[in-house]
Amino acid sequence: MRRMTLVLLVASLLSIALAVPLFRAGRPLAAGVAWQFLSWGVIDLAIIAIGAPGMTKLASASRDAQAAAVKLRRTLLFNFKLNYFWVGASLAVLVAAWPLRSAGVAGHGLGATLQALLLFVFDRVYVARLDAVTPKRGGE
């Protein structure tokens, strides 16, 4: 749990930090990517701030550790499946930018695609790690 939170925290801070030089580049494509990196980084920080304390508290009681792992696995599995939507939607924005000839729109599509792919991998890795310690239900 702590390692997962730390990995998400580092990814969030890196996204925000990478946004700064992209904004300074002064190009519409870079600015679109920067806005996406900044937005997703801030949202991930909010998720950490809201979710991590409750999960840590639940997991700290040994009798509730299994329940916390099951709940976290379900949440990550839902997010993993939701990432198909984010990747598809962001790729659609990227493709839509072509006929619009808009580097800014393309930047938003590219930035969102990169962030969605990062979370796609993140969620899948941690679902797999939790698979070893949590019971699975049919259909998952």
CNS distance restraints for C-alpha pairs under 8 A (distance, minus, plus):
assign (resid   1 and name CA) (resid   5 and name CA) 6.24 0.50 0.50
assign (resid   1 and name CA) (resid  56 and name CA) 7.42 0.50 0.50
assign (resid   2 and name CA) (resid   6 and name CA) 6.08 0.50 0.50
assign (resid   3 and name CA) (resid   7 and name CA) 6.09 0.50 0.50
assign (resid   4 and name CA) (resid   8 and name CA) 6.23 0.50 0.50
assign (resid   4 and name CA) (resid 126 and name CA) 7.35 0.50 0.50
assign (resid   5 and name CA) (resid   9 and name CA) 6.01 0.50 0.50
assign (resid   5 and name CA) (resid  48 and name CA) 6.83 0.50 0.50
assign (resid   5 and name CA) (resid  52 and name CA) 7.09 0.50 0.50
assign (resid   6 and name CA) (resid  10 and name CA) 6.12 0.50 0.50
assign (resid   7 and name CA) (resid  11 and name CA) 6.16 0.50 0.50
assign (resid   8 and name CA) (resid  12 and name CA) 6.01 0.50 0.50
assign (resid   8 and name CA) (resid  44 and name CA) 7.19 0.50 0.50
assign (resid   8 and name CA) (resid  48 and name CA) 7.81 0.50 0.50
assign (resid   9 and name CA) (resid  13 and name CA) 6.18 0.50 0.50
assign (resid   9 and name CA) (resid  44 and name CA) 7.53 0.50 0.50
assign (resid   9 and name CA) (resid  45 and name CA) 6.59 0.50 0.50
assign (resid   9 and name CA) (resid  48 and name CA) 7.33 0.50 0.50
assign (resid  10 and name CA) (resid  14 and name CA) 6.02 0.50 0.50
assign (resid  11 and name CA) (resid  15 and name CA) 6.10 0.50 0.50
assign (resid  11 and name CA) (resid  41 and name CA) 7.48 0.50 0.50
assign (resid  12 and name CA) (resid  16 and name CA) 6.35 0.50 0.50
assign (resid  12 and name CA) (resid  40 and name CA) 7.39 0.50 0.50
assign (resid  12 and name CA) (resid  41 and name CA) 4.19 0.50 0.50
assign (resid  12 and name CA) (resid  42 and name CA) 6.90 0.50 0.50
assign (resid  12 and name CA) (resid  44 and name CA) 5.92 0.50 0.50
assign (resid  12 and name CA) (resid  45 and name CA) 6.27 0.50 0.50
assign (resid  13 and name CA) (resid  17 and name CA) 6.00 0.50 0.50
assign (resid  13 and name CA) (resid  41 and name CA) 6.43 0.50 0.50
assign (resid  14 and name CA) (resid  18 and name CA) 5.91 0.50 0.50
assign (resid  14 and name CA) (resid  41 and name CA) 7.82 0.50 0.50
assign (resid  15 and name CA) (resid  19 and name CA) 6.30 0.50 0.50
assign (resid  15 and name CA) (resid  37 and name CA) 4.97 0.50 0.50
assign (resid  15 and name CA) (resid  38 and name CA) 6.21 0.50 0.50
assign (resid  15 and name CA) (resid  40 and name CA) 7.52 0.50 0.50
assign (resid  15 and name CA) (resid  41 and name CA) 5.35 0.50 0.50
assign (resid  16 and name CA) (resid  20 and name CA) 7.06 0.50 0.50
assign (resid  16 and name CA) (resid  37 and name CA) 5.98 0.50 0.50
assign (resid  16 and name CA) (resid  38 and name CA) 4.73 0.50 0.50
assign (resid  16 and name CA) (resid  41 and name CA) 5.49 0.50 0.50
assign (resid  16 and name CA) (resid  42 and name CA) 7.37 0.50 0.50
assign (resid  17 and name CA) (resid  21 and name CA) 7.83 0.50 0.50
assign (resid  18 and name CA) (resid  22 and name CA) 6.57 0.50 0.50
assign (resid  18 and name CA) (resid  34 and name CA) 7.29 0.50 0.50
assign (resid  18 and name CA) (resid  37 and name CA) 7.26 0.50 0.50
assign (resid  19 and name CA) (resid  23 and name CA) 6.06 0.50 0.50
assign (resid  19 and name CA) (resid  33 and name CA) 7.50 0.50 0.50
assign (resid  19 and name CA) (resid  34 and name CA) 4.23 0.50 0.50
assign (resid  19 and name CA) (resid  35 and name CA) 6.94 0.50 0.50
assign (resid  19 and name CA) (resid  37 and name CA) 5.76 0.50 0.50
assign (resid  19 and name CA) (resid  38 and name CA) 5.75 0.50 0.50
assign (resid  20 and name CA) (resid  24 and name CA) 6.34 0.50 0.50
assign (resid  20 and name CA) (resid  34 and name CA) 7.14 0.50 0.50
assign (resid  21 and name CA) (resid  25 and name CA) 6.17 0.50 0.50
assign (resid  22 and name CA) (resid  26 and name CA) 7.58 0.50 0.50
assign (resid  22 and name CA) (resid  30 and name CA) 5.12 0.50 0.50
assign (resid  22 and name CA) (resid  31 and name CA) 6.01 0.50 0.50
assign (resid  22 and name CA) (resid  33 and name CA) 7.30 0.50 0.50
assign (resid  22 and name CA) (resid  34 and name CA) 5.40 0.50 0.50
assign (resid  23 and name CA) (resid  27 and name CA) 7.78 0.50 0.50
assign (resid  23 and name CA) (resid  30 and name CA) 6.48 0.50 0.50
assign (resid  23 and name CA) (resid  31 and name CA) 5.05 0.50 0.50
assign (resid  23 and name CA) (resid  34 and name CA) 5.86 0.50 0.50
assign (resid  25 and name CA) (resid  30 and name CA) 6.59 0.50 0.50
assign (resid  25 and name CA) (resid  31 and name CA) 7.63 0.50 0.50
assign (resid  26 and name CA) (resid  30 and name CA) 7.24 0.50 0.50
assign (resid  26 and name CA) (resid  31 and name CA) 6.94 0.50 0.50
assign (resid  27 and name CA) (resid  31 and name CA) 6.04 0.50 0.50
assign (resid  28 and name CA) (resid  32 and name CA) 6.13 0.50 0.50
assign (resid  28 and name CA) (resid 103 and name CA) 5.46 0.50 0.50
assign (resid  28 and name CA) (resid 104 and name CA) 4.42 0.50 0.50
assign (resid  28 and name CA) (resid 107 and name CA) 7.04 0.50 0.50
assign (resid  29 and name CA) (resid  33 and name CA) 6.41 0.50 0.50
assign (resid  29 and name CA) (resid 103 and name CA) 4.64 0.50 0.50
assign (resid  29 and name CA) (resid 104 and name CA) 4.71 0.50 0.50
assign (resid  29 and name CA) (resid 105 and name CA) 7.39 0.50 0.50
assign (resid  29 and name CA) (resid 106 and name CA) 6.27 0.50 0.50
assign (resid  29 and name CA) (resid 107 and name CA) 4.20 0.50 0.50
assign (resid  29 and name CA) (resid 108 and name CA) 7.59 0.50 0.50
assign (resid  30 and name CA) (resid  34 and name CA) 6.00 0.50 0.50
assign (resid  30 and name CA) (resid 104 and name CA) 7.62 0.50 0.50
assign (resid  30 and name CA) (resid 107 and name CA) 6.07 0.50 0.50
assign (resid  31 and name CA) (resid  35 and name CA) 6.13 0.50 0.50
assign (resid  31 and name CA) (resid 104 and name CA) 6.76 0.50 0.50
assign (resid  31 and name CA) (resid 107 and name CA) 6.80 0.50 0.50
assign (resid  32 and name CA) (resid  36 and name CA) 6.46 0.50 0.50
assign (resid  32 and name CA) (resid 103 and name CA) 7.90 0.50 0.50
assign (resid  32 and name CA) (resid 104 and name CA) 5.04 0.50 0.50
assign (resid  32 and name CA) (resid 105 and name CA) 6.53 0.50 0.50
assign (resid  32 and name CA) (resid 106 and name CA) 7.17 0.50 0.50
assign (resid  32 and name CA) (resid 107 and name CA) 4.01 0.50 0.50
assign (resid  32 and name CA) (resid 108 and name CA) 4.28 0.50 0.50
assign (resid  32 and name CA) (resid 109 and name CA) 7.78 0.50 0.50
assign (resid  32 and name CA) (resid 111 and name CA) 6.87 0.50 0.50
assign (resid  33 and name CA) (resid  37 and name CA) 6.17 0.50 0.50
assign (resid  33 and name CA) (resid 107 and name CA) 4.58 0.50 0.50
assign (resid  33 and name CA) (resid 108 and name CA) 5.20 0.50 0.50
assign (resid  33 and name CA) (resid 109 and name CA) 7.62 0.50 0.50
assign (resid  33 and name CA) (resid 110 and name CA) 6.29 0.50 0.50
assign (resid  33 and name CA) (resid 111 and name CA) 4.12 0.50 0.50
assign (resid  33 and name CA) (resid 112 and name CA) 7.38 0.50 0.50
assign (resid  34 and name CA) (resid  38 and name CA) 5.99 0.50 0.50
assign (resid  34 and name CA) (resid 107 and name CA) 7.99 0.50 0.50
assign (resid  34 and name CA) (resid 111 and name CA) 7.09 0.50 0.50
assign (resid  35 and name CA) (resid  39 and name CA) 5.95 0.50 0.50
assign (resid  35 and name CA) (resid 108 and name CA) 7.12 0.50 0.50
assign (resid  35 and name CA) (resid 111 and name CA) 7.82 0.50 0.50
assign (resid  36 and name CA) (resid  40 and name CA) 5.95 0.50 0.50
assign (resid  36 and name CA) (resid 108 and name CA) 6.00 0.50 0.50
assign (resid  36 and name CA) (resid 111 and name CA) 5.18 0.50 0.50
assign (resid  36 and name CA) (resid 112 and name CA) 5.60 0.50 0.50
assign (resid  36 and name CA) (resid 115 and name CA) 7.71 0.50 0.50
assign (resid  37 and name CA) (resid  41 and name CA) 5.88 0.50 0.50
assign (resid  37 and name CA) (resid 111 and name CA) 6.26 0.50 0.50
assign (resid  37 and name CA) (resid 112 and name CA) 7.49 0.50 0.50
assign (resid  37 and name CA) (resid 115 and name CA) 6.98 0.50 0.50
assign (resid  38 and name CA) (resid  42 and name CA) 6.17 0.50 0.50
assign (resid  39 and name CA) (resid  43 and name CA) 6.18 0.50 0.50
assign (resid  40 and name CA) (resid  44 and name CA) 6.05 0.50 0.50
assign (resid  40 and name CA) (resid 115 and name CA) 6.98 0.50 0.50
assign (resid  41 and name CA) (resid  45 and name CA) 6.26 0.50 0.50
assign (resid  42 and name CA) (resid  46 and name CA) 6.26 0.50 0.50
assign (resid  43 and name CA) (resid  47 and name CA) 6.25 0.50 0.50
assign (resid  44 and name CA) (resid  48 and name CA) 6.26 0.50 0.50
assign (resid  45 and name CA) (resid  49 and name CA) 6.14 0.50 0.50
assign (resid  46 and name CA) (resid  50 and name CA) 6.05 0.50 0.50
assign (resid  47 and name CA) (resid  51 and name CA) 5.62 0.50 0.50
assign (resid  47 and name CA) (resid  52 and name CA) 7.62 0.50 0.50
assign (resid  48 and name CA) (resid  52 and name CA) 5.19 0.50 0.50
assign (resid  49 and name CA) (resid  53 and name CA) 7.10 0.50 0.50
assign (resid  50 and name CA) (resid  54 and name CA) 7.61 0.50 0.50
assign (resid  51 and name CA) (resid  55 and name CA) 6.33 0.50 0.50
assign (resid  52 and name CA) (resid  56 and name CA) 5.91 0.50 0.50
assign (resid  53 and name CA) (resid  57 and name CA) 6.10 0.50 0.50
assign (resid  54 and name CA) (resid  58 and name CA) 6.15 0.50 0.50
assign (resid  55 and name CA) (resid  59 and name CA) 5.95 0.50 0.50
assign (resid  55 and name CA) (resid  68 and name CA) 6.38 0.50 0.50
assign (resid  55 and name CA) (resid  72 and name CA) 7.86 0.50 0.50
assign (resid  56 and name CA) (resid  60 and name CA) 5.94 0.50 0.50
assign (resid  57 and name CA) (resid  61 and name CA) 7.22 0.50 0.50
assign (resid  58 and name CA) (resid  64 and name CA) 5.89 0.50 0.50
assign (resid  58 and name CA) (resid  65 and name CA) 6.63 0.50 0.50
assign (resid  58 and name CA) (resid  68 and name CA) 5.97 0.50 0.50
assign (resid  59 and name CA) (resid  64 and name CA) 5.71 0.50 0.50
assign (resid  59 and name CA) (resid  65 and name CA) 4.16 0.50 0.50
assign (resid  59 and name CA) (resid  66 and name CA) 7.57 0.50 0.50
assign (resid  59 and name CA) (resid  67 and name CA) 7.79 0.50 0.50
assign (resid  59 and name CA) (resid  68 and name CA) 5.41 0.50 0.50
assign (resid  59 and name CA) (resid  69 and name CA) 7.57 0.50 0.50
assign (resid  60 and name CA) (resid  64 and name CA) 7.39 0.50 0.50
assign (resid  60 and name CA) (resid  65 and name CA) 6.57 0.50 0.50
assign (resid  61 and name CA) (resid  65 and name CA) 6.18 0.50 0.50
assign (resid  62 and name CA) (resid  66 and name CA) 7.86 0.50 0.50
assign (resid  63 and name CA) (resid  67 and name CA) 7.98 0.50 0.50
assign (resid  64 and name CA) (resid  68 and name CA) 6.11 0.50 0.50
assign (resid  65 and name CA) (resid  69 and name CA) 6.21 0.50 0.50
assign (resid  66 and name CA) (resid  70 and name CA) 6.20 0.50 0.50
assign (resid  66 and name CA) (resid 133 and name CA) 7.91 0.50 0.50
assign (resid  66 and name CA) (resid 134 and name CA) 6.94 0.50 0.50
assign (resid  67 and name CA) (resid  71 and name CA) 6.13 0.50 0.50
assign (resid  68 and name CA) (resid  72 and name CA) 6.00 0.50 0.50
assign (resid  69 and name CA) (resid  73 and name CA) 6.00 0.50 0.50
assign (resid  69 and name CA) (resid 130 and name CA) 6.82 0.50 0.50
assign (resid  69 and name CA) (resid 133 and name CA) 7.60 0.50 0.50
assign (resid  69 and name CA) (resid 134 and name CA) 6.46 0.50 0.50
assign (resid  70 and name CA) (resid  74 and name CA) 6.22 0.50 0.50
assign (resid  70 and name CA) (resid 130 and name CA) 7.96 0.50 0.50
assign (resid  70 and name CA) (resid 134 and name CA) 5.74 0.50 0.50
assign (resid  70 and name CA) (resid 135 and name CA) 7.35 0.50 0.50
assign (resid  71 and name CA) (resid  75 and name CA) 6.24 0.50 0.50
assign (resid  72 and name CA) (resid  76 and name CA) 6.10 0.50 0.50
assign (resid  73 and name CA) (resid  77 and name CA) 5.96 0.50 0.50
assign (resid  73 and name CA) (resid 126 and name CA) 7.78 0.50 0.50
assign (resid  73 and name CA) (resid 127 and name CA) 5.62 0.50 0.50
assign (resid  73 and name CA) (resid 130 and name CA) 6.12 0.50 0.50
assign (resid  73 and name CA) (resid 131 and name CA) 7.68 0.50 0.50
assign (resid  73 and name CA) (resid 134 and name CA) 7.83 0.50 0.50
assign (resid  74 and name CA) (resid  78 and name CA) 6.12 0.50 0.50
assign (resid  75 and name CA) (resid  79 and name CA) 6.18 0.50 0.50
assign (resid  76 and name CA) (resid  80 and name CA) 5.92 0.50 0.50
assign (resid  76 and name CA) (resid 123 and name CA) 5.44 0.50 0.50
assign (resid  76 and name CA) (resid 124 and name CA) 7.64 0.50 0.50
assign (resid  76 and name CA) (resid 126 and name CA) 7.38 0.50 0.50
assign (resid  76 and name CA) (resid 127 and name CA) 6.15 0.50 0.50
assign (resid  77 and name CA) (resid  81 and name CA) 6.29 0.50 0.50
assign (resid  77 and name CA) (resid 123 and name CA) 6.95 0.50 0.50
assign (resid  77 and name CA) (resid 124 and name CA) 7.45 0.50 0.50
assign (resid  77 and name CA) (resid 127 and name CA) 6.29 0.50 0.50
assign (resid  78 and name CA) (resid  82 and name CA) 6.14 0.50 0.50
assign (resid  79 and name CA) (resid  83 and name CA) 6.12 0.50 0.50
assign (resid  79 and name CA) (resid 123 and name CA) 6.81 0.50 0.50
assign (resid  80 and name CA) (resid  84 and name CA) 7.31 0.50 0.50
assign (resid  80 and name CA) (resid 119 and name CA) 7.65 0.50 0.50
assign (resid  80 and name CA) (resid 120 and name CA) 5.65 0.50 0.50
assign (resid  80 and name CA) (resid 123 and name CA) 5.34 0.50 0.50
assign (resid  80 and name CA) (resid 124 and name CA) 6.23 0.50 0.50
assign (resid  81 and name CA) (resid  85 and name CA) 7.67 0.50 0.50
assign (resid  82 and name CA) (resid  86 and name CA) 6.68 0.50 0.50
assign (resid  83 and name CA) (resid  87 and name CA) 5.96 0.50 0.50
assign (resid  83 and name CA) (resid 116 and name CA) 6.15 0.50 0.50
assign (resid  83 and name CA) (resid 117 and name CA) 7.59 0.50 0.50
assign (resid  83 and name CA) (resid 119 and name CA) 7.21 0.50 0.50
assign (resid  83 and name CA) (resid 120 and name CA) 5.62 0.50 0.50
assign (resid  84 and name CA) (resid  88 and name CA) 6.06 0.50 0.50
assign (resid  84 and name CA) (resid 120 and name CA) 7.83 0.50 0.50
assign (resid  85 and name CA) (resid  89 and name CA) 5.88 0.50 0.50
assign (resid  86 and name CA) (resid  90 and name CA) 5.93 0.50 0.50
assign (resid  86 and name CA) (resid 112 and name CA) 7.73 0.50 0.50
assign (resid  86 and name CA) (resid 113 and name CA) 7.39 0.50 0.50
assign (resid  86 and name CA) (resid 116 and name CA) 5.89 0.50 0.50
assign (resid  87 and name CA) (resid  91 and name CA) 6.05 0.50 0.50
assign (resid  87 and name CA) (resid 112 and name CA) 7.62 0.50 0.50
assign (resid  87 and name CA) (resid 113 and name CA) 5.43 0.50 0.50
assign (resid  87 and name CA) (resid 116 and name CA) 5.57 0.50 0.50
assign (resid  87 and name CA) (resid 117 and name CA) 6.63 0.50 0.50
assign (resid  88 and name CA) (resid  92 and name CA) 6.13 0.50 0.50
assign (resid  89 and name CA) (resid  93 and name CA) 6.38 0.50 0.50
assign (resid  90 and name CA) (resid  94 and name CA) 6.26 0.50 0.50
assign (resid  90 and name CA) (resid 108 and name CA) 7.81 0.50 0.50
assign (resid  90 and name CA) (resid 109 and name CA) 4.81 0.50 0.50
assign (resid  90 and name CA) (resid 110 and name CA) 7.11 0.50 0.50
assign (resid  90 and name CA) (resid 112 and name CA) 5.54 0.50 0.50
assign (resid  90 and name CA) (resid 113 and name CA) 5.18 0.50 0.50
assign (resid  91 and name CA) (resid  95 and name CA) 6.13 0.50 0.50
assign (resid  91 and name CA) (resid 109 and name CA) 6.03 0.50 0.50
assign (resid  91 and name CA) (resid 110 and name CA) 7.36 0.50 0.50
assign (resid  91 and name CA) (resid 113 and name CA) 6.23 0.50 0.50
assign (resid  92 and name CA) (resid  96 and name CA) 5.98 0.50 0.50
assign (resid  92 and name CA) (resid 109 and name CA) 7.46 0.50 0.50
assign (resid  93 and name CA) (resid  97 and name CA) 6.26 0.50 0.50
assign (resid  93 and name CA) (resid 105 and name CA) 6.98 0.50 0.50
assign (resid  93 and name CA) (resid 106 and name CA) 6.90 0.50 0.50
assign (resid  93 and name CA) (resid 108 and name CA) 7.51 0.50 0.50
assign (resid  93 and name CA) (resid 109 and name CA) 4.93 0.50 0.50
assign (resid  94 and name CA) (resid  98 and name CA) 7.26 0.50 0.50
assign (resid  94 and name CA) (resid 105 and name CA) 6.92 0.50 0.50
assign (resid  94 and name CA) (resid 106 and name CA) 4.79 0.50 0.50
assign (resid  94 and name CA) (resid 107 and name CA) 7.53 0.50 0.50
assign (resid  94 and name CA) (resid 108 and name CA) 7.40 0.50 0.50
assign (resid  94 and name CA) (resid 109 and name CA) 4.26 0.50 0.50
assign (resid  94 and name CA) (resid 110 and name CA) 6.12 0.50 0.50
assign (resid  95 and name CA) (resid 106 and name CA) 7.63 0.50 0.50
assign (resid  96 and name CA) (resid 100 and name CA) 6.70 0.50 0.50
assign (resid  96 and name CA) (resid 106 and name CA) 7.88 0.50 0.50
assign (resid  97 and name CA) (resid 101 and name CA) 5.78 0.50 0.50
assign (resid  97 and name CA) (resid 102 and name CA) 5.35 0.50 0.50
assign (resid  97 and name CA) (resid 103 and name CA) 7.06 0.50 0.50
assign (resid  97 and name CA) (resid 105 and name CA) 5.49 0.50 0.50
assign (resid  97 and name CA) (resid 106 and name CA) 5.07 0.50 0.50
assign (resid  98 and name CA) (resid 102 and name CA) 6.92 0.50 0.50
assign (resid  98 and name CA) (resid 106 and name CA) 7.51 0.50 0.50
assign (resid 102 and name CA) (resid 106 and name CA) 6.24 0.50 0.50
assign (resid 103 and name CA) (resid 107 and name CA) 5.99 0.50 0.50
assign (resid 104 and name CA) (resid 108 and name CA) 6.40 0.50 0.50
assign (resid 105 and name CA) (resid 109 and name CA) 6.27 0.50 0.50
assign (resid 106 and name CA) (resid 110 and name CA) 5.99 0.50 0.50
assign (resid 107 and name CA) (resid 111 and name CA) 5.88 0.50 0.50
assign (resid 108 and name CA) (resid 112 and name CA) 5.98 0.50 0.50
assign (resid 109 and name CA) (resid 113 and name CA) 6.01 0.50 0.50
assign (resid 110 and name CA) (resid 114 and name CA) 6.21 0.50 0.50
assign (resid 111 and name CA) (resid 115 and name CA) 6.23 0.50 0.50
assign (resid 112 and name CA) (resid 116 and name CA) 5.92 0.50 0.50
assign (resid 113 and name CA) (resid 117 and name CA) 6.04 0.50 0.50
assign (resid 114 and name CA) (resid 118 and name CA) 6.21 0.50 0.50
assign (resid 115 and name CA) (resid 119 and name CA) 6.36 0.50 0.50
assign (resid 116 and name CA) (resid 120 and name CA) 5.97 0.50 0.50
assign (resid 117 and name CA) (resid 121 and name CA) 6.27 0.50 0.50
assign (resid 118 and name CA) (resid 122 and name CA) 6.12 0.50 0.50
assign (resid 119 and name CA) (resid 123 and name CA) 5.83 0.50 0.50
assign (resid 120 and name CA) (resid 124 and name CA) 6.20 0.50 0.50
assign (resid 121 and name CA) (resid 125 and name CA) 6.03 0.50 0.50
assign (resid 122 and name CA) (resid 126 and name CA) 6.34 0.50 0.50
assign (resid 123 and name CA) (resid 127 and name CA) 6.03 0.50 0.50
assign (resid 124 and name CA) (resid 128 and name CA) 6.16 0.50 0.50
assign (resid 125 and name CA) (resid 129 and name CA) 6.35 0.50 0.50
assign (resid 126 and name CA) (resid 130 and name CA) 6.11 0.50 0.50
assign (resid 127 and name CA) (resid 131 and name CA) 6.06 0.50 0.50
assign (resid 128 and name CA) (resid 132 and name CA) 7.15 0.50 0.50
assign (resid 129 and name CA) (resid 133 and name CA) 7.67 0.50 0.50
assign (resid 130 and name CA) (resid 134 and name CA) 6.00 0.50 0.50
assign (resid 131 and name CA) (resid 135 and name CA) 7.33 0.50 0.50
assign (resid 131 and name CA) (resid 136 and name CA) 7.47 0.50 0.50
assign (resid 136 and name CA) (resid 140 and name CA) 6.97 0.50 0.50
